[in-house]
Amino acid sequence: MDEMIAHYVHSLIKWFNDLNSVQILVTIVVAYLLCKATRPLAHTIINRFVKAQRYETNLNKIERQKRAKTLADLFSFIIKLMIILTAIYTVLTDMGINLAPVIASAGVIGVALGFGAQAVVKDMLAGFLIVLENQYRVDDVVRLSGVGFPSIPVEGTVRSITLRKTTLRDRDGNVHIVPNGSITEVINRTLGYSKFRFTFAVDVGTNVDDIIKVINQTGEDMARDRTWSKAIVDAPHYDEFGTIGKEGINVTVSGTTMPGYQWKVSAEFRKRLVSNLQKSDISIADLEG
């Protein structure tokens, strides 16, 4: 038994020596280390490149960070793929495998598979254009619709973008994986800045000047609040009067925030507005129309 084990060990060592095992091992280790270093290196280079441009506002700084993260993730994926393919080629060559016939036959096989892989090519081309045209970035909140989608478009926060697919997580925590080639329309809710608008109704007998004053004062006070000042670009304010009915008057409020803050700012403003309307004895009515 011991002689059999020794024979197998000797044969294995001889086999490794014949296959240039040192070169193969070095190739694998170097490829592994390069793959590990690719992501942080790509982030560092992309961040320095983007920071070289001039930005004057916090708004642009946030846009820069999103853009840099998305580009770095995509480029690190491409570089890792190139490293892995190069390592496989090098290892097979060191093992004495003649790759010339394989490469030649791969061309024929590639033509045959090309007809069945059109969807994948379409996805990858669409993914490249999404990043190149800056349609959306990681951490953007988007609404996607297109070919093969359900009747209700997919909406959520972008978690990752690769050449083939976009991954979203919606507000309920569900993860949606969308092939890039199927997307025909994108609504980006956090590109550059975000806005919110909502309508409520007050009693028809309310003094309209008092309504406008309470709304604008509430927005200005919130914009001066240190907790919210950095999130607000344009303070929530009176926008317009809408439908007027027997029971009430519709009033529309709008505001502009930093990307992605529209929901939190809107919720806080509504809470403050209700409190201030109650203090001013202004009654909220049912929406008209």
DAWO-V434230 format. One record per backbone hydrogen bond with DSSP energy under -0.5 kcal/mol. NH is the residue of the N-H (numbers start at 0). CO is the residue of the C=O. E is the energy in kcal/mol with one decimal. If there is no record, write none. Layout:
nh & co & e
NH & CO & E
NH & CO & E
//
This chain:
nh & co & e
4 & 0 & -2.2
5 & 1 & -2.4
6 & 2 & -2.1
7 & 3 & -2.2
8 & 4 & -2.5
9 & 5 & -2.6
10 & 6 & -2.5
11 & 7 & -2.4
12 & 8 & -2.5
13 & 9 & -2.4
14 & 10 & -2.4
15 & 11 & -2.3
16 & 12 & -2.3
17 & 13 & -2.4
18 & 14 & -1.3
19 & 16 & -1.2
20 & 15 & -1.9
23 & 19 & -2.2
24 & 20 & -2.9
25 & 21 & -2.7
26 & 22 & -2.4
27 & 23 & -2.3
28 & 24 & -2.5
29 & 25 & -2.8
30 & 26 & -2.4
31 & 27 & -2.3
32 & 28 & -2.6
33 & 29 & -2.5
34 & 30 & -2.2
35 & 31 & -2.1
36 & 32 & -1.9
37 & 33 & -1.2
38 & 34 & -0.7
39 & 35 & -0.5
40 & 36 & -1.9
41 & 37 & -2.9
42 & 38 & -2.4
43 & 39 & -2.2
44 & 40 & -2.5
45 & 41 & -2.6
46 & 42 & -2.4
47 & 43 & -2.1
48 & 44 & -2.2
49 & 45 & -2.6
50 & 46 & -2.5
51 & 47 & -1.0
52 & 49 & -1.5
60 & 56 & -1.5
61 & 57 & -2.1
62 & 58 & -1.8
63 & 59 & -2.5
64 & 60 & -2.2
65 & 61 & -2.2
66 & 62 & -2.4
67 & 63 & -2.7
68 & 64 & -2.2
69 & 65 & -2.3
70 & 66 & -2.4
71 & 67 & -2.5
72 & 68 & -2.2
73 & 69 & -2.0
74 & 70 & -2.8
75 & 71 & -2.3
76 & 72 & -1.6
77 & 73 & -2.0
78 & 74 & -2.6
79 & 75 & -2.3
80 & 76 & -2.0
81 & 77 & -2.0
82 & 78 & -2.4
83 & 79 & -2.5
84 & 80 & -2.3
85 & 81 & -2.3
86 & 82 & -2.5
87 & 83 & -2.4
88 & 84 & -2.2
89 & 85 & -2.5
90 & 86 & -2.7
91 & 87 & -2.4
92 & 88 & -2.0
93 & 89 & -2.4
94 & 90 & -1.6
95 & 92 & -1.6
96 & 91 & -2.1
97 & 95 & -0.5
98 & 96 & -0.7
102 & 98 & -3.1
103 & 99 & -2.3
104 & 100 & -2.6
105 & 101 & -2.0
106 & 102 & -1.2
107 & 103 & -1.0
108 & 104 & -2.7
109 & 105 & -2.8
110 & 106 & -1.7
111 & 107 & -1.8
112 & 108 & -3.0
113 & 109 & -1.7
114 & 110 & -0.8
115 & 112 & -0.6
116 & 112 & -1.3
117 & 114 & -0.5
120 & 116 & -2.3
121 & 117 & -2.5
122 & 118 & -2.4
123 & 119 & -2.4
124 & 120 & -2.5
125 & 121 & -2.4
126 & 122 & -2.5
126 & 162 & -0.8
127 & 123 & -2.1
128 & 124 & -2.0
129 & 125 & -2.3
130 & 126 & -1.8
131 & 127 & -2.6
132 & 128 & -2.8
133 & 130 & -0.8
134 & 129 & -2.1
135 & 129 & -0.5
138 & 157 & -2.7
139 & 136 & -2.0
141 & 139 & -0.6
141 & 155 & -2.5
142 & 186 & -2.3
143 & 153 & -3.4
144 & 184 & -2.0
146 & 181 & -1.5
148 & 145 & -1.5
152 & 150 & -0.6
153 & 143 & -1.9
155 & 141 & -2.1
156 & 168 & -2.6
157 & 139 & -3.1
158 & 166 & -3.2
159 & 166 & -1.3
161 & 164 & -2.7
165 & 177 & -2.6
166 & 159 & -2.5
167 & 165 & -0.5
167 & 175 & -3.1
168 & 156 & -1.9
169 & 173 & -2.6
172 & 169 & -1.9
175 & 167 & -3.1
177 & 165 & -3.0
177 & 175 & -0.6
178 & 176 & -0.5
179 & 163 & -2.2
181 & 178 & -1.5
182 & 179 & -1.3
183 & 144 & -2.3
184 & 144 & -2.2
186 & 142 & -2.3
187 & 185 & -0.6
188 & 140 & -2.8
188 & 186 & -0.7
190 & 187 & -0.6
191 & 189 & -0.8
192 & 190 & -1.6
193 & 256 & -2.3
195 & 254 & -2.1
197 & 252 & -2.0
199 & 250 & -2.4
200 & 284 & -0.6
201 & 248 & -2.0
202 & 282 & -2.1
203 & 246 & -1.0
205 & 202 & -2.1
210 & 206 & -1.6
211 & 207 & -2.3
212 & 208 & -2.2
213 & 209 & -2.4
214 & 210 & -2.4
215 & 211 & -2.6
216 & 212 & -2.4
217 & 213 & -2.2
218 & 214 & -2.1
219 & 215 & -2.5
220 & 216 & -2.4
221 & 217 & -1.9
222 & 218 & -2.2
223 & 219 & -1.4
224 & 220 & -0.7
224 & 221 & -0.7
227 & 224 & -1.2
228 & 224 & -2.4
230 & 227 & -1.2
231 & 227 & -1.0
231 & 228 & -0.5
232 & 255 & -2.2
233 & 255 & -2.1
236 & 253 & -2.6
238 & 251 & -2.8
239 & 251 & -1.2
241 & 249 & -3.1
244 & 242 & -0.5
244 & 247 & -2.9
248 & 201 & -2.3
249 & 242 & -2.5
250 & 199 & -3.9
251 & 239 & -3.0
252 & 197 & -2.8
253 & 236 & -2.1
254 & 195 & -1.7
255 & 233 & -2.1
256 & 193 & -3.4
257 & 230 & -2.6
260 & 257 & -2.2
264 & 260 & -2.6
265 & 261 & -2.1
266 & 262 & -2.2
267 & 263 & -2.2
268 & 264 & -2.6
269 & 265 & -2.4
270 & 266 & -1.8
271 & 267 & -2.1
272 & 268 & -2.9
273 & 269 & -2.6
274 & 270 & -1.7
275 & 271 & -2.4
276 & 272 & -2.7
277 & 273 & -2.1
278 & 274 & -1.9
279 & 275 & -1.5
280 & 277 & -1.3
281 & 276 & -2.9
282 & 280 & -0.6
284 & 200 & -2.3
//
